[in-house]
């Protein structure tokens, strides 16, 4: 899956949960700039699985949902 699609899902669930980028970034310990780059899919490099797990935990969603979009897997 492309990073842009993952980023769009992260932004969707962040907004659904009522978080700003700053709030979510602070909650999981990454910079707001980095989270914004991940959400736009243009951070210039891939992000780690560890970062994706932090984001999923911060959003209270299963990481599989961010990777596939399917909660039933």
Secondary structure, DSSP 8 states (H G I E B T S, - for coil): --HHHHHHHHHHHHHHTT--HHHHHHHHT--HHHHHHHHHT-SSS---HHHHHHHHHHHT--HHHHHHS-TT-
